């Protein structure tokens, strides 16, 4: 999975000097049961702004036990206060996808979060959208894999952070190989 993401794109470069992400041991054990692979990367631009990108890959997205779990639950389990901002549209390059937006607070840090899931090559949000995708693939006899894609940044101005996240994801979508784009962003 590391080769899925470019080292640099647009004005963004992987920042390897930051601290490692440390999860609560209980949360980490749960993540290992649900996901086949996880990847957490921080990118920084020339202005010093950072974006934290998490990808969690699951081989089987057809059942409740093996499907992507919602970040708001993991954040709460790690002591964050999570405020749900609802669903939104992430305008990408020639298409848009439905996303979930949150804001997490802990220790004086405010972290706006955007996420979605993919099932095979379809982007969805948890709940009815994902369940309908699971049924559609199940009726075709397919056991599908998928990703949880989560982007977050730090800043009190949520509108500014969500706009920066959108620009980051547009740049990333352009940089990912055409074969891999649907795996992370769905088909156009």
Order of alpha helices (4+ residues) and beta strands (2+ residues): beta-beta-alpha-beta-beta-alpha-beta-beta-beta-beta-alpha-beta-alpha-alpha
